[in-house]
Amino acid sequence: MAGEPKRRHSKSRKRVRRASISLAQSYVACKNCGKPTLPHIVCGSCGFYNGQKVRGEKAQVTKA
């Protein structure tokens, strides 16, 4: 048999727990390329974030 809770959870505790359960994610258009991307995340297609190039092609290292 399953255990029963000893005390009732308050409304704020319940709402804090449910706030992290996100069923639908919102997308925004990238300012550089216009493709949909998650907010506050680097764009996966062009590598820009907040109008600045953050991620680019890796430079090839050659031994001298």
PQR file of N, CA, C, O and H, with PARSE charges and radii, in Angstrom:
ATOM      1  N   MET A   1       0.832  -1.180   0.000 -0.4000 1.5000
ATOM      2  CA  MET A   1       0.000   0.000   0.000 -0.0000 2.0000
ATOM      3  C   MET A   1       0.880   1.248   0.000  0.5500 1.7000
ATOM      4  O   MET A   1       1.948   1.282   0.613 -0.5500 1.4000
ATOM      5  N   ALA A   2       0.417   2.233  -0.680 -0.4000 1.5000
ATOM      6  CA  ALA A   2       1.174   3.473  -0.785 -0.0000 2.0000
ATOM      7  C   ALA A   2       0.993   4.319   0.466  0.5500 1.7000
ATOM      8  O   ALA A   2      -0.056   4.293   1.109 -0.5500 1.4000
ATOM      9  H   ALA A   2      -0.450   2.206  -1.178  0.4000 1.0000
ATOM     10  N   GLY A   3       2.036   5.066   0.794 -0.4000 1.5000
ATOM     11  CA  GLY A   3       1.955   5.955   1.947 -0.0000 2.0000
ATOM     12  C   GLY A   3       1.136   7.189   1.627  0.5500 1.7000
ATOM     13  O   GLY A   3       1.071   7.632   0.480 -0.5500 1.4000
ATOM     14  H   GLY A   3       2.888   5.087   0.271  0.4000 1.0000
ATOM     15  N   GLU A   4       0.524   7.726   2.637 -0.4000 1.5000
ATOM     16  CA  GLU A   4      -0.275   8.933   2.473 -0.0000 2.0000
ATOM     17  C   GLU A   4       0.501  10.120   3.033  0.5500 1.7000
ATOM     18  O   GLU A   4       1.272   9.962   3.980 -0.5500 1.4000
ATOM     19  H   GLU A   4       0.576   7.367   3.569  0.4000 1.0000
ATOM     20  N   PRO A   5       0.306  11.317   2.453 -0.5600 1.5000
ATOM     21  CA  PRO A   5       1.015  12.483   2.972  0.2800 2.0000
ATOM     22  C   PRO A   5       0.554  12.827   4.385  0.5500 1.7000
ATOM     23  O   PRO A   5      -0.631  12.732   4.707 -0.5500 1.4000
ATOM     24  N   LYS A   6       1.504  13.226   5.218 -0.4000 1.5000
ATOM     25  CA  LYS A   6       1.187  13.567   6.607 -0.0000 2.0000
ATOM     26  C   LYS A   6       0.526  14.933   6.711  0.5500 1.7000
ATOM     27  O   LYS A   6      -0.368  15.136   7.532 -0.5500 1.4000
ATOM     28  H   LYS A   6       2.466  13.304   4.957  0.4000 1.0000
ATOM     29  N   ARG A   7       0.972  15.874   5.871 -0.4000 1.5000
ATOM     30  CA  ARG A   7       0.450  17.231   5.929 -0.0000 2.0000
ATOM     31  C   ARG A   7       0.046  17.678   4.527  0.5500 1.7000
ATOM     32  O   ARG A   7       0.488  17.123   3.520 -0.5500 1.4000
ATOM     33  H   ARG A   7       1.698  15.708   5.204  0.4000 1.0000
ATOM     34  N   ARG A   8      -0.796  18.684   4.497 -0.4000 1.5000
ATOM     35  CA  ARG A   8      -1.243  19.235   3.233 -0.0000 2.0000
ATOM     36  C   ARG A   8      -0.177  20.184   2.680  0.5500 1.7000
ATOM     37  O   ARG A   8       0.414  20.955   3.436 -0.5500 1.4000
ATOM     38  H   ARG A   8      -1.154  19.134   5.315  0.4000 1.0000
ATOM     39  N   HIS A   9       0.075  20.133   1.364 -0.4000 1.5000
ATOM     40  CA  HIS A   9       1.007  21.060   0.735 -0.0000 2.0000
ATOM     41  C   HIS A   9       0.297  22.391   0.523  0.5500 1.7000
ATOM     42  O   HIS A   9      -0.864  22.430   0.117 -0.5500 1.4000
ATOM     43  H   HIS A   9      -0.405  19.507   0.750  0.4000 1.0000
ATOM     44  N   SER A  10       1.005  23.476   0.801 -0.4000 1.5000
ATOM     45  CA  SER A  10       0.422  24.803   0.637 -0.0000 2.0000
ATOM     46  C   SER A  10       0.252  25.123  -0.848  0.5500 1.7000
ATOM     47  O   SER A  10       0.812  24.452  -1.714 -0.5500 1.4000
ATOM     48  H   SER A  10       1.949  23.444   1.131  0.4000 1.0000
ATOM     49  N   LYS A  11      -0.534  26.164  -1.118 -0.4000 1.5000
ATOM     50  CA  LYS A  11      -0.768  26.573  -2.507 -0.0000 2.0000
ATOM     51  C   LYS A  11       0.516  27.031  -3.177  0.5500 1.7000
ATOM     52  O   LYS A  11       0.753  26.728  -4.346 -0.5500 1.4000
ATOM     53  H   LYS A  11      -0.990  26.709  -0.414  0.4000 1.0000
ATOM     54  N   SER A  12       1.352  27.765  -2.435 -0.4000 1.5000
ATOM     55  CA  SER A  12       2.584  28.273  -3.038 -0.0000 2.0000
ATOM     56  C   SER A  12       3.552  27.130  -3.340  0.5500 1.7000
ATOM     57  O   SER A  12       4.221  27.151  -4.373 -0.5500 1.4000
ATOM     58  H   SER A  12       1.159  28.011  -1.485  0.4000 1.0000
ATOM     59  N   ARG A  13       3.635  26.151  -2.471 -0.4000 1.5000
ATOM     60  CA  ARG A  13       4.519  25.011  -2.709 -0.0000 2.0000
ATOM     61  C   ARG A  13       4.049  24.217  -3.928  0.5500 1.7000
ATOM     62  O   ARG A  13       4.864  23.764  -4.732 -0.5500 1.4000
ATOM     63  H   ARG A  13       3.091  26.135  -1.632  0.4000 1.0000
ATOM     64  N   LYS A  14       2.765  24.056  -4.057 -0.4000 1.5000
ATOM     65  CA  LYS A  14       2.203  23.343  -5.204 -0.0000 2.0000
ATOM     66  C   LYS A  14       2.471  24.108  -6.498  0.5500 1.7000
ATOM     67  O   LYS A  14       2.811  23.507  -7.517 -0.5500 1.4000
ATOM     68  H   LYS A  14       2.103  24.424  -3.404  0.4000 1.0000
ATOM     69  N   ARG A  15       2.321  25.415  -6.458 -0.4000 1.5000
ATOM     70  CA  ARG A  15       2.511  26.223  -7.662 -0.0000 2.0000
ATOM     71  C   ARG A  15       3.978  26.303  -8.066  0.5500 1.7000
ATOM     72  O   ARG A  15       4.289  26.338  -9.257 -0.5500 1.4000
ATOM     73  H   ARG A  15       2.045  25.903  -5.630  0.4000 1.0000
ATOM     74  N   VAL A  16       4.885  26.333  -7.090 -0.4000 1.5000
ATOM     75  CA  VAL A  16       6.310  26.335  -7.394 -0.0000 2.0000
ATOM     76  C   VAL A  16       6.693  25.035  -8.087  0.5500 1.7000
ATOM     77  O   VAL A  16       7.474  25.038  -9.039 -0.5500 1.4000
ATOM     78  H   VAL A  16       4.633  26.306  -6.122  0.4000 1.0000
ATOM     79  N   ARG A  17       6.149  23.936  -7.613 -0.4000 1.5000
ATOM     80  CA  ARG A  17       6.453  22.644  -8.221 -0.0000 2.0000
ATOM     81  C   ARG A  17       5.910  22.574  -9.649  0.5500 1.7000
ATOM     82  O   ARG A  17       6.576  22.059 -10.547 -0.5500 1.4000
ATOM     83  H   ARG A  17       5.515  23.934  -6.840  0.4000 1.0000
ATOM     84  N   ARG A  18       4.717  23.086  -9.849 -0.4000 1.5000
ATOM     85  CA  ARG A  18       4.098  22.998 -11.181 -0.0000 2.0000
ATOM     86  C   ARG A  18       4.648  24.031 -12.157  0.5500 1.7000
ATOM     87  O   ARG A  18       4.458  23.898 -13.366 -0.5500 1.4000
ATOM     88  H   ARG A  18       4.176  23.505  -9.120  0.4000 1.0000
ATOM     89  N   ALA A  19       5.321  25.051 -11.654 -0.4000 1.5000
ATOM     90  CA  ALA A  19       5.868  26.084 -12.543 -0.0000 2.0000
ATOM     91  C   ALA A  19       6.957  25.522 -13.438  0.5500 1.7000
ATOM     92  O   ALA A  19       7.161  26.012 -14.549 -0.5500 1.4000
ATOM     93  H   ALA A  19       5.476  25.160 -10.672  0.4000 1.0000
ATOM     94  N   SER A  20       7.660  24.496 -12.965 -0.4000 1.5000
ATOM     95  CA  SER A  20       8.746  23.928 -13.762 -0.0000 2.0000
ATOM     96  C   SER A  20       8.232  22.972 -14.826  0.5500 1.7000
ATOM     97  O   SER A  20       8.979  22.593 -15.728 -0.5500 1.4000
ATOM     98  H   SER A  20       7.493  24.098 -12.063  0.4000 1.0000
ATOM     99  N   ILE A  21       6.982  22.582 -14.736 -0.4000 1.5000
ATOM    100  CA  ILE A  21       6.405  21.666 -15.723 -0.0000 2.0000
ATOM    101  C   ILE A  21       5.882  22.508 -16.880  0.5500 1.7000
ATOM    102  O   ILE A  21       4.787  23.066 -16.813 -0.5500 1.4000
ATOM    103  H   ILE A  21       6.375  22.890 -14.003  0.4000 1.0000
ATOM    104  N   SER A  22       6.666  22.588 -17.921 -0.4000 1.5000
ATOM    105  CA  SER A  22       6.286  23.397 -19.073 -0.0000 2.0000
ATOM    106  C   SER A  22       5.878  22.477 -20.203  0.5500 1.7000
ATOM    107  O   SER A  22       6.699  21.721 -20.722 -0.5500 1.4000
ATOM    108  H   SER A  22       7.556  22.135 -17.975  0.4000 1.0000
ATOM    109  N   LEU A  23       4.625  22.537 -20.582 -0.4000 1.5000
ATOM    110  CA  LEU A  23       4.131  21.659 -21.638 -0.0000 2.0000
ATOM    111  C   LEU A  23       4.395  22.242 -23.021  0.5500 1.7000
ATOM    112  O   LEU A  23       4.750  21.509 -23.943 -0.5500 1.4000
ATOM    113  H   LEU A  23       3.959  23.151 -20.160  0.4000 1.0000
ATOM    114  N   ALA A  24       4.227  23.528 -23.171 -0.4000 1.5000
ATOM    115  CA  ALA A  24       4.431  24.165 -24.471 -0.0000 2.0000
ATOM    116  C   ALA A  24       5.605  25.126 -24.385  0.5500 1.7000
ATOM    117  O   ALA A  24       5.644  25.976 -23.496 -0.5500 1.4000
ATOM    118  H   ALA A  24       3.938  24.124 -22.422  0.4000 1.0000
ATOM    119  N   GLN A  25       6.559  25.004 -25.292 -0.4000 1.5000
ATOM    120  CA  GLN A  25       7.702  25.901 -25.307 -0.0000 2.0000
ATOM    121  C   GLN A  25       7.464  26.993 -26.327  0.5500 1.7000
ATOM    122  O   GLN A  25       6.946  26.750 -27.416 -0.5500 1.4000
ATOM    123  H   GLN A  25       6.527  24.313 -26.015  0.4000 1.0000
ATOM    124  N   SER A  26       7.852  28.202 -25.954 -0.4000 1.5000
ATOM    125  CA  SER A  26       7.683  29.327 -26.859 -0.0000 2.0000
ATOM    126  C   SER A  26       8.964  29.516 -27.669  0.5500 1.7000
ATOM    127  O   SER A  26      10.069  29.378 -27.145 -0.5500 1.4000
ATOM    128  H   SER A  26       8.273  28.400 -25.069  0.4000 1.0000
ATOM    129  N   TYR A  27       8.804  29.825 -28.915 -0.4000 1.5000
ATOM    130  CA  TYR A  27       9.932  30.062 -29.811 -0.0000 2.0000
ATOM    131  C   TYR A  27       9.920  31.521 -30.234  0.5500 1.7000
ATOM    132  O   TYR A  27       8.863  32.144 -30.331 -0.5500 1.4000
ATOM    133  H   TYR A  27       7.906  29.937 -29.341  0.4000 1.0000
ATOM    134  N   VAL A  28      11.103  32.056 -30.486 -0.4000 1.5000
ATOM    135  CA  VAL A  28      11.251  33.411 -31.005 -0.0000 2.0000
ATOM    136  C   VAL A  28      12.079  33.334 -32.275  0.5500 1.7000
ATOM    137  O   VAL A  28      12.827  32.379 -32.479 -0.5500 1.4000
ATOM    138  H   VAL A  28      11.962  31.550 -30.408  0.4000 1.0000
ATOM    139  N   ALA A  29      11.946  34.335 -33.123 -0.4000 1.5000
ATOM    140  CA  ALA A  29      12.719  34.371 -34.366 -0.0000 2.0000
ATOM    141  C   ALA A  29      14.109  34.917 -34.078  0.5500 1.7000
ATOM    142  O   ALA A  29      14.256  35.896 -33.346 -0.5500 1.4000
ATOM    143  H   ALA A  29      11.338  35.111 -32.957  0.4000 1.0000
ATOM    144  N   CYS A  30      15.124  34.289 -34.647 -0.4000 1.5000
ATOM    145  CA  CYS A  30      16.498  34.751 -34.503 -0.0000 2.0000
ATOM    146  C   CYS A  30      16.628  36.111 -35.197  0.5500 1.7000
ATOM    147  O   CYS A  30      16.117  36.307 -36.300 -0.5500 1.4000
ATOM    148  H   CYS A  30      15.005  33.494 -35.241  0.4000 1.0000
ATOM    149  N   LYS A  31      17.315  37.043 -34.538 -0.4000 1.5000
ATOM    150  CA  LYS A  31      17.462  38.386 -35.103 -0.0000 2.0000
ATOM    151  C   LYS A  31      18.382  38.405 -36.306  0.5500 1.7000
ATOM    152  O   LYS A  31      18.306  39.316 -37.131 -0.5500 1.4000
ATOM    153  H   LYS A  31      17.730  36.884 -33.642  0.4000 1.0000
ATOM    154  N   ASN A  32      19.254  37.406 -36.416 -0.4000 1.5000
ATOM    155  CA  ASN A  32      20.215  37.382 -37.522 -0.0000 2.0000
ATOM    156  C   ASN A  32      19.667  36.636 -38.738  0.5500 1.7000
ATOM    157  O   ASN A  32      19.659  37.173 -39.845 -0.5500 1.4000
ATOM    158  H   ASN A  32      19.315  36.667 -35.746  0.4000 1.0000
ATOM    159  N   CYS A  33      19.202  35.383 -38.530 -0.4000 1.5000
ATOM    160  CA  CYS A  33      18.785  34.573 -39.674 -0.0000 2.0000
ATOM    161  C   CYS A  33      17.271  34.406 -39.778  0.5500 1.7000
ATOM    162  O   CYS A  33      16.768  34.036 -40.839 -0.5500 1.4000
ATOM    163  H   CYS A  33      19.208  34.947 -37.631  0.4000 1.0000
ATOM    164  N   GLY A  34      16.533  34.671 -38.693 -0.4000 1.5000
ATOM    165  CA  GLY A  34      15.078  34.597 -38.741 -0.0000 2.0000
ATOM    166  C   GLY A  34      14.501  33.227 -38.452  0.5500 1.7000
ATOM    167  O   GLY A  34      13.282  33.063 -38.477 -0.5500 1.4000
ATOM    168  H   GLY A  34      16.942  34.971 -37.831  0.4000 1.0000
ATOM    169  N   LYS A  35      15.332  32.243 -38.181 -0.4000 1.5000
ATOM    170  CA  LYS A  35      14.824  30.903 -37.898 -0.0000 2.0000
ATOM    171  C   LYS A  35      14.322  30.832 -36.456  0.5500 1.7000
ATOM    172  O   LYS A  35      14.845  31.530 -35.587 -0.5500 1.4000
ATOM    173  H   LYS A  35      16.323  32.375 -38.161  0.4000 1.0000
ATOM    174  N   PRO A  36      13.311  29.994 -36.194 -0.5600 1.5000
ATOM    175  CA  PRO A  36      12.802  29.896 -34.818  0.2800 2.0000
ATOM    176  C   PRO A  36      13.818  29.235 -33.894  0.5500 1.7000
ATOM    177  O   PRO A  36      14.429  28.226 -34.246 -0.5500 1.4000
ATOM    178  N   THR A  37      13.990  29.811 -32.717 -0.4000 1.5000
ATOM    179  CA  THR A  37      14.916  29.294 -31.721 -0.0000 2.0000
ATOM    180  C   THR A  37      14.335  29.549 -30.337  0.5500 1.7000
ATOM    181  O   THR A  37      13.434  30.373 -30.182 -0.5500 1.4000
ATOM    182  H   THR A  37      13.494  30.631 -32.431  0.4000 1.0000
ATOM    183  N   LEU A  38      14.843  28.852 -29.340 -0.4000 1.5000
ATOM    184  CA  LEU A  38      14.385  29.061 -27.971 -0.0000 2.0000
ATOM    185  C   LEU A  38      14.924  30.386 -27.448  0.5500 1.7000
ATOM    186  O   LEU A  38      16.036  30.780 -27.800 -0.5500 1.4000
ATOM    187  H   LEU A  38      15.575  28.182 -29.466  0.4000 1.0000
ATOM    188  N   PRO A  39      14.148  31.081 -26.609 -0.5600 1.5000
ATOM    189  CA  PRO A  39      14.644  32.338 -26.066  0.2800 2.0000
ATOM    190  C   PRO A  39      15.808  32.108 -25.105  0.5500 1.7000
ATOM    191  O   PRO A  39      15.848  31.090 -24.413 -0.5500 1.4000
ATOM    192  N   HIS A  40      16.746  33.037 -25.059 -0.4000 1.5000
ATOM    193  CA  HIS A  40      17.925  33.017 -24.184 -0.0000 2.0000
ATOM    194  C   HIS A  40      18.869  31.871 -24.505  0.5500 1.7000
ATOM    195  O   HIS A  40      19.625  31.435 -23.637 -0.5500 1.4000
ATOM    196  H   HIS A  40      16.714  33.864 -25.621  0.4000 1.0000
ATOM    197  N   ILE A  41      18.838  31.371 -25.752 -0.4000 1.5000
ATOM    198  CA  ILE A  41      19.695  30.278 -26.188 -0.0000 2.0000
ATOM    199  C   ILE A  41      20.372  30.711 -27.491  0.5500 1.7000
ATOM    200  O   ILE A  41      19.769  31.408 -28.308 -0.5500 1.4000
ATOM    201  H   ILE A  41      18.224  31.726 -26.457  0.4000 1.0000
ATOM    202  N   VAL A  42      21.621  30.296 -27.678 -0.4000 1.5000
ATOM    203  CA  VAL A  42      22.334  30.597 -28.923 -0.0000 2.0000
ATOM    204  C   VAL A  42      21.603  29.929 -30.085  0.5500 1.7000
ATOM    205  O   VAL A  42      21.151  28.790 -29.968 -0.5500 1.4000
ATOM    206  H   VAL A  42      22.111  29.730 -27.015  0.4000 1.0000
ATOM    207  N   CYS A  43      21.489  30.636 -31.199 -0.4000 1.5000
ATOM    208  CA  CYS A  43      20.818  30.092 -32.386 -0.0000 2.0000
ATOM    209  C   CYS A  43      21.633  28.916 -32.920  0.5500 1.7000
ATOM    210  O   CYS A  43      22.849  29.017 -33.086 -0.5500 1.4000
ATOM    211  H   CYS A  43      21.856  31.561 -31.295  0.4000 1.0000
ATOM    212  N   GLY A  44      20.959  27.809 -33.185 -0.4000 1.5000
ATOM    213  CA  GLY A  44      21.646  26.615 -33.645 -0.0000 2.0000
ATOM    214  C   GLY A  44      22.084  26.685 -35.086  0.5500 1.7000
ATOM    215  O   GLY A  44      23.009  25.974 -35.478 -0.5500 1.4000
ATOM    216  H   GLY A  44      19.971  27.726 -33.050  0.4000 1.0000
ATOM    217  N   SER A  45      21.445  27.524 -35.894 -0.4000 1.5000
ATOM    218  CA  SER A  45      21.788  27.555 -37.310 -0.0000 2.0000
ATOM    219  C   SER A  45      22.894  28.565 -37.631  0.5500 1.7000
ATOM    220  O   SER A  45      23.765  28.284 -38.455 -0.5500 1.4000
ATOM    221  H   SER A  45      20.693  28.101 -35.576  0.4000 1.0000
ATOM    222  N   CYS A  46      22.868  29.735 -36.988 -0.4000 1.5000
ATOM    223  CA  CYS A  46      23.872  30.747 -37.337 -0.0000 2.0000
ATOM    224  C   CYS A  46      24.875  31.014 -36.220  0.5500 1.7000
ATOM    225  O   CYS A  46      25.939  31.571 -36.489 -0.5500 1.4000
ATOM    226  H   CYS A  46      22.161  29.963 -36.319  0.4000 1.0000
ATOM    227  N   GLY A  47      24.578  30.641 -34.985 -0.4000 1.5000
ATOM    228  CA  GLY A  47      25.524  30.813 -33.893 -0.0000 2.0000
ATOM    229  C   GLY A  47      25.529  32.198 -33.275  0.5500 1.7000
ATOM    230  O   GLY A  47      26.468  32.540 -32.557 -0.5500 1.4000
ATOM    231  H   GLY A  47      23.713  30.189 -34.766  0.4000 1.0000
ATOM    232  N   PHE A  48      24.504  33.010 -33.532 -0.4000 1.5000
ATOM    233  CA  PHE A  48      24.440  34.343 -32.966 -0.0000 2.0000
ATOM    234  C   PHE A  48      23.594  34.339 -31.697  0.5500 1.7000
ATOM    235  O   PHE A  48      22.646  33.563 -31.579 -0.5500 1.4000
ATOM    236  H   PHE A  48      23.741  32.732 -34.116  0.4000 1.0000
ATOM    237  N   TYR A  49      23.944  35.217 -30.740 -0.4000 1.5000
ATOM    238  CA  TYR A  49      23.151  35.434 -29.543 -0.0000 2.0000
ATOM    239  C   TYR A  49      23.220  36.906 -29.205  0.5500 1.7000
ATOM    240  O   TYR A  49      24.309  37.461 -29.051 -0.5500 1.4000
ATOM    241  H   TYR A  49      24.714  35.847 -30.836  0.4000 1.0000
ATOM    242  N   ASN A  50      22.088  37.533 -29.091 -0.4000 1.5000
ATOM    243  CA  ASN A  50      21.981  38.946 -28.737 -0.0000 2.0000
ATOM    244  C   ASN A  50      22.761  39.826 -29.721  0.5500 1.7000
ATOM    245  O   ASN A  50      23.373  40.818 -29.322 -0.5500 1.4000
ATOM    246  H   ASN A  50      21.204  37.083 -29.216  0.4000 1.0000
ATOM    247  N   GLY A  51      22.737  39.464 -30.992 -0.4000 1.5000
ATOM    248  CA  GLY A  51      23.382  40.260 -32.024 -0.0000 2.0000
ATOM    249  C   GLY A  51      24.880  40.074 -32.136  0.5500 1.7000
ATOM    250  O   GLY A  51      25.531  40.803 -32.885 -0.5500 1.4000
ATOM    251  H   GLY A  51      22.240  38.659 -31.316  0.4000 1.0000
ATOM    252  N   GLN A  52      25.449  39.120 -31.413 -0.4000 1.5000
ATOM    253  CA  GLN A  52      26.894  38.891 -31.464 -0.0000 2.0000
ATOM    254  C   GLN A  52      27.173  37.451 -31.850  0.5500 1.7000
ATOM    255  O   GLN A  52      26.437  36.536 -31.480 -0.5500 1.4000
ATOM    256  H   GLN A  52      24.921  38.528 -30.805  0.4000 1.0000
ATOM    257  N   LYS A  53      28.258  37.264 -32.608 -0.4000 1.5000
ATOM    258  CA  LYS A  53      28.681  35.922 -33.000 -0.0000 2.0000
ATOM    259  C   LYS A  53      29.292  35.242 -31.776  0.5500 1.7000
ATOM    260  O   LYS A  53      30.317  35.683 -31.256 -0.5500 1.4000
ATOM    261  H   LYS A  53      28.856  38.007 -32.909  0.4000 1.0000
ATOM    262  N   VAL A  54      28.654  34.166 -31.324 -0.4000 1.5000
ATOM    263  CA  VAL A  54      29.106  33.478 -30.128 -0.0000 2.0000
ATOM    264  C   VAL A  54      29.779  32.169 -30.491  0.5500 1.7000
ATOM    265  O   VAL A  54      30.801  31.805 -29.909 -0.5500 1.4000
ATOM    266  H   VAL A  54      27.821  33.808 -31.746  0.4000 1.0000
ATOM    267  N   ARG A  55      29.217  31.477 -31.435 -0.4000 1.5000
ATOM    268  CA  ARG A  55      29.744  30.171 -31.818 -0.0000 2.0000
ATOM    269  C   ARG A  55      30.029  30.197 -33.312  0.5500 1.7000
ATOM    270  O   ARG A  55      29.201  30.638 -34.109 -0.5500 1.4000
ATOM    271  H   ARG A  55      28.387  31.773 -31.909  0.4000 1.0000
ATOM    272  N   GLY A  56      31.205  29.722 -33.676 -0.4000 1.5000
ATOM    273  CA  GLY A  56      31.569  29.703 -35.085 -0.0000 2.0000
ATOM    274  C   GLY A  56      32.265  28.408 -35.439  0.5500 1.7000
ATOM    275  O   GLY A  56      32.299  27.464 -34.650 -0.5500 1.4000
ATOM    276  H   GLY A  56      31.878  29.364 -33.028  0.4000 1.0000
ATOM    277  N   GLU A  57      32.812  28.382 -36.625 -0.4000 1.5000
ATOM    278  CA  GLU A  57      33.536  27.209 -37.059 -0.0000 2.0000
ATOM    279  C   GLU A  57      34.811  27.079 -36.231  0.5500 1.7000
ATOM    280  O   GLU A  57      35.443  28.077 -35.885 -0.5500 1.4000
ATOM    281  H   GLU A  57      32.784  29.149 -37.265  0.4000 1.0000
ATOM    282  N   LYS A  58      35.175  25.855 -35.923 -0.4000 1.5000
ATOM    283  CA  LYS A  58      36.403  25.615 -35.154 -0.0000 2.0000
ATOM    284  C   LYS A  58      37.599  25.829 -36.063  0.5500 1.7000
ATOM    285  O   LYS A  58      37.623  25.371 -37.205 -0.5500 1.4000
ATOM    286  H   LYS A  58      34.662  25.044 -36.205  0.4000 1.0000
ATOM    287  N   ALA A  59      38.580  26.526 -35.540 -0.4000 1.5000
ATOM    288  CA  ALA A  59      39.799  26.770 -36.312 -0.0000 2.0000
ATOM    289  C   ALA A  59      40.633  25.506 -36.366  0.5500 1.7000
ATOM    290  O   ALA A  59      40.782  24.806 -35.365 -0.5500 1.4000
ATOM    291  H   ALA A  59      38.561  26.898 -34.612  0.4000 1.0000
ATOM    292  N   GLN A  60      41.173  25.218 -37.532 -0.4000 1.5000
ATOM    293  CA  GLN A  60      41.997  24.029 -37.675 -0.0000 2.0000
ATOM    294  C   GLN A  60      43.402  24.335 -37.169  0.5500 1.7000
ATOM    295  O   GLN A  60      44.024  25.321 -37.565 -0.5500 1.4000
ATOM    296  H   GLN A  60      41.051  25.786 -38.345  0.4000 1.0000
ATOM    297  N   VAL A  61      43.878  23.478 -36.299 -0.4000 1.5000
ATOM    298  CA  VAL A  61      45.206  23.655 -35.716 -0.0000 2.0000
ATOM    299  C   VAL A  61      46.178  22.774 -36.485  0.5500 1.7000
ATOM    300  O   VAL A  61      45.981  21.564 -36.606 -0.5500 1.4000
ATOM    301  H   VAL A  61      43.373  22.677 -35.977  0.4000 1.0000
ATOM    302  N   THR A  62      47.220  23.395 -36.997 -0.4000 1.5000
ATOM    303  CA  THR A  62      48.246  22.641 -37.717 -0.0000 2.0000
ATOM    304  C   THR A  62      49.527  22.674 -36.906  0.5500 1.7000
ATOM    305  O   THR A  62      49.887  23.702 -36.333 -0.5500 1.4000
ATOM    306  H   THR A  62      47.380  24.377 -36.899  0.4000 1.0000
ATOM    307  N   LYS A  63      50.200  21.561 -36.863 -0.4000 1.5000
ATOM    308  CA  LYS A  63      51.476  21.480 -36.130 -0.0000 2.0000
ATOM    309  C   LYS A  63      52.577  22.104 -36.951  0.5500 1.7000
ATOM    310  O   LYS A  63      52.656  21.891 -38.161 -0.5500 1.4000
ATOM    311  H   LYS A  63      49.908  20.726 -37.329  0.4000 1.0000
ATOM    312  N   ALA A  64      53.432  22.877 -36.297 -0.4000 1.5000
ATOM    313  CA  ALA A  64      54.518  23.565 -36.995 -0.0000 2.0000
ATOM    314  C   ALA A  64      55.702  22.642 -37.241  0.5500 1.7000
ATOM    315  O   ALA A  64      56.703  23.064 -37.819 -0.5500 1.4000
ATOM    316  H   ALA A  64      53.368  23.050 -35.314  0.4000 1.0000
TER
END
